[in-house]
Amino acid sequence: MSKITLTGVGDVDSNVVFDTNPELTLGDDELLVALEAAPIHPVDFLLAQGWYGVPPTPGMTLGSEGVGRVVKAGPAADQSLVGRRVVILPTYEVGTWADQVVVHPRNVVAVTEDADPQQLAMLSINPATAHLLLTRYASLKPGDWIGLTLGNSAVNQSIIALAKRAGYKTLSIVRREEAAEQVRSFGGDAVVLAGENLGARVAEALGGKQFALVLDGEGGDASVGALAQSLVFGGTVVAYSSMTGASQVLGLGDLIYRELELRGFWLINWIRNAPREEIEATYAELAALVADGTLSATVEATYPLAEYREAFAHARTPGRTGKILFAF
Ligand SMILES: NC(=O)c1ccc[n+]([C@@H]2O[C@H](COP(=O)([O-])OP(=O)(O)OC[C@H]3O[C@@H](n4cnc5c(N)ncnc54)[C@H](OP(=O)(O)O)[C@@H]3O)[C@@H](O)[C@H]2O)c1
């Protein structure tokens, strides 16, 4: 057995150990899960640094999400789960960078056998985020346009897939021409390269239409400010992350004279507060879309857990075109 344990708060490279002899004790109502795959998500590094919404606790196992198979259930747990494939939810009660974990059943959802396990390993965060961002903040109709930053990100890949399925159109901002190609391959309707006169170039690409919703993961003022210029009067900008580290800023005139609304979103609040039936139904629906190929995230490489240092370096490589996963 092995796992990646956080030893202190700071840069992940100098604050983890590869623990080859962890103790696992199965409680009466708990499940023993053998992991199949677990991705490196941007929040894993943020958490180690103490910049995430969940405080880092030295001794915790890192890894926000993953998929595995239940190999044993405590005597008071549901025995029918033994043998089932489950995704581990980002509750941060259990870390997924481990070949085996003990979990309470509230931290897992059983999923279909019909989908690629690597794709299922990435189900619980980004596809759920995409689904909630598209359904909670605007009454979208087929033909409506959505403005997006982090064009080539995995979360955007899910947003584009779900938007396309619902008949919405997407305009994505990217930082690099190769990323623009990638967004087109995801099915993005329009892609605009970041840079000078971005607001004017976004408006031109929309050809007289306006956005019904803007979703921003970049932060700062450049991309989100440019998209907001083309958002409908009174429309909503949802901030779900800040890759730049800066808070979202909208142009004063857009915010006040056009009465735009800036909202925040954090998936973990939904995981913590939504009724269990809603969580199970949402993941069942999204897992079915993974199984039929509607939803997928590009994978660039997989690593065994022991090669975690190479995996971390790869996950941070500029120009990366897909996710890095641990495969067990
Ligand atoms: N609020 C929530 O509940 C929630 C849920 C899911 C995800 N998220 C957040 O969404 C973000 C994307 O996650 P992901 O899994 O989709 O990541 P990902 O696939 O690794 O993609 C990262 C994206 O960020 C871009 N990027 C990196 N550094 C940047 C910078 N300094 N300025 C502008 N863009 C930059 C990358 O562009 P290049 O390829 O050009 O480098 C790429 O498009 C993360 O911050 C994550 O924490 C939040």
The ligand as an SDF file (V2000), in Angstrom:
LIG
                    3D

 48 52  0  0  0  0  0  0  0  0999 V2000
  -15.1750   26.7780   -8.2070 N   0  0  0  0  0  0  0  0  0  0  0  0
  -15.1660   25.4730   -8.3790 C   0  0  0  0  0  0  0  0  0  0  0  0
  -15.8980   24.7450   -7.7070 O   0  0  0  0  0  0  0  0  0  0  0  0
  -14.2580   24.8500   -9.4130 C   0  0  0  0  0  0  0  0  0  0  0  0
  -14.5660   23.5880   -9.9300 C   0  0  0  0  0  0  0  0  0  0  0  0
  -13.7460   23.0610  -10.9300 C   0  0  0  0  0  0  0  0  0  0  0  0
  -12.6100   23.7460  -11.3390 C   0  0  0  0  0  0  0  0  0  0  0  0
  -12.3190   24.9450  -10.7630 N   0  0  0  0  0  0  0  0  0  0  0  0
  -11.1110   25.6920  -11.1670 C   0  0  0  0  0  0  0  0  0  0  0  0
  -11.0920   25.8350  -12.5520 O   0  0  0  0  0  0  0  0  0  0  0  0
   -9.7410   26.0450  -12.9640 C   0  0  0  0  0  0  0  0  0  0  0  0
   -9.4610   25.1460  -14.1600 C   0  0  0  0  0  0  0  0  0  0  0  0
   -9.4410   23.7930  -13.7390 O   0  0  0  0  0  0  0  0  0  0  0  0
   -9.1440   22.6430  -14.8270 P   0  0  0  0  0  0  0  0  0  0  0  0
   -9.1490   21.3500  -14.1490 O   0  0  0  0  0  0  0  0  0  0  0  0
  -10.0410   22.8520  -15.9700 O   0  0  0  0  0  0  0  0  0  0  0  0
   -7.6360   23.0420  -15.2130 O   0  0  0  0  0  0  0  0  0  0  0  0
   -6.7140   22.6310  -16.4430 P   0  0  0  0  0  0  0  0  0  0  0  0
   -7.4000   21.6670  -17.3370 O   0  0  0  0  0  0  0  0  0  0  0  0
   -5.4030   22.2930  -15.8680 O   0  0  0  0  0  0  0  0  0  0  0  0
   -6.5810   24.0100  -17.2740 O   0  0  0  0  0  0  0  0  0  0  0  0
   -5.9140   25.1170  -16.7450 C   0  0  0  0  0  0  0  0  0  0  0  0
   -6.2510   26.3260  -17.6290 C   0  0  0  0  0  0  0  0  0  0  0  0
   -5.7600   27.5050  -17.0110 O   0  0  0  0  0  0  0  0  0  0  0  0
   -5.0360   28.2740  -17.9700 C   0  0  0  0  0  0  0  0  0  0  0  0
   -4.0450   29.0590  -17.2430 N   0  0  0  0  0  0  0  0  0  0  0  0
   -3.0220   28.5950  -16.4970 C   0  0  0  0  0  0  0  0  0  0  0  0
   -2.3710   29.6300  -15.9300 N   0  0  0  0  0  0  0  0  0  0  0  0
   -3.0050   30.7590  -16.3380 C   0  0  0  0  0  0  0  0  0  0  0  0
   -2.8170   32.1490  -16.0930 C   0  0  0  0  0  0  0  0  0  0  0  0
   -1.8330   32.5860  -15.3080 N   0  0  0  0  0  0  0  0  0  0  0  0
   -3.6550   33.0240  -16.6940 N   0  0  0  0  0  0  0  0  0  0  0  0
   -4.6500   32.6070  -17.4980 C   0  0  0  0  0  0  0  0  0  0  0  0
   -4.8950   31.2970  -17.7610 N   0  0  0  0  0  0  0  0  0  0  0  0
   -4.0810   30.3930  -17.1770 C   0  0  0  0  0  0  0  0  0  0  0  0
   -4.4500   27.2320  -18.9120 C   0  0  0  0  0  0  0  0  0  0  0  0
   -4.1150   27.8410  -20.1350 O   0  0  0  0  0  0  0  0  0  0  0  0
   -2.7660   27.4090  -20.9330 P   0  0  0  0  0  0  0  0  0  0  0  0
   -3.0270   26.0290  -21.4980 O   0  0  0  0  0  0  0  0  0  0  0  0
   -2.6190   28.4620  -21.9700 O   0  0  0  0  0  0  0  0  0  0  0  0
   -1.6570   27.3940  -19.9080 O   0  0  0  0  0  0  0  0  0  0  0  0
   -5.6590   26.2850  -19.0280 C   0  0  0  0  0  0  0  0  0  0  0  0
   -6.6100   26.8270  -19.9070 O   0  0  0  0  0  0  0  0  0  0  0  0
   -8.8610   25.7400  -11.7530 C   0  0  0  0  0  0  0  0  0  0  0  0
   -8.4590   26.9580  -11.1350 O   0  0  0  0  0  0  0  0  0  0  0  0
   -9.8030   24.9870  -10.8430 C   0  0  0  0  0  0  0  0  0  0  0  0
   -9.4510   25.1110   -9.4900 O   0  0  0  0  0  0  0  0  0  0  0  0
  -13.1260   25.5060   -9.8310 C   0  0  0  0  0  0  0  0  0  0  0  0
  1  2  1  0
  2  3  2  0
  2  4  1  0
  4  5  1  0
  4 48  2  0
  5  6  2  0
  6  7  1  0
  7  8  2  0
  8  9  1  0
  8 48  1  0
  9 10  1  0
  9 46  1  0
 10 11  1  0
 11 12  1  0
 11 44  1  0
 12 13  1  0
 13 14  1  0
 14 15  2  0
 14 16  1  0
 14 17  1  0
 17 18  1  0
 18 19  2  0
 18 20  1  0
 18 21  1  0
 21 22  1  0
 22 23  1  0
 23 24  1  0
 23 42  1  0
 24 25  1  0
 25 26  1  0
 25 36  1  0
 26 27  1  0
 26 35  1  0
 27 28  2  0
 28 29  1  0
 29 30  1  0
 29 35  2  0
 30 31  1  0
 30 32  2  0
 32 33  1  0
 33 34  2  0
 34 35  1  0
 36 37  1  0
 36 42  1  0
 37 38  1  0
 38 39  2  0
 38 40  1  0
 38 41  1  0
 42 43  1  0
 44 45  1  0
 44 46  1  0
 46 47  1  0
M  CHG  2   8   1  16  -1
M  END
$$$$
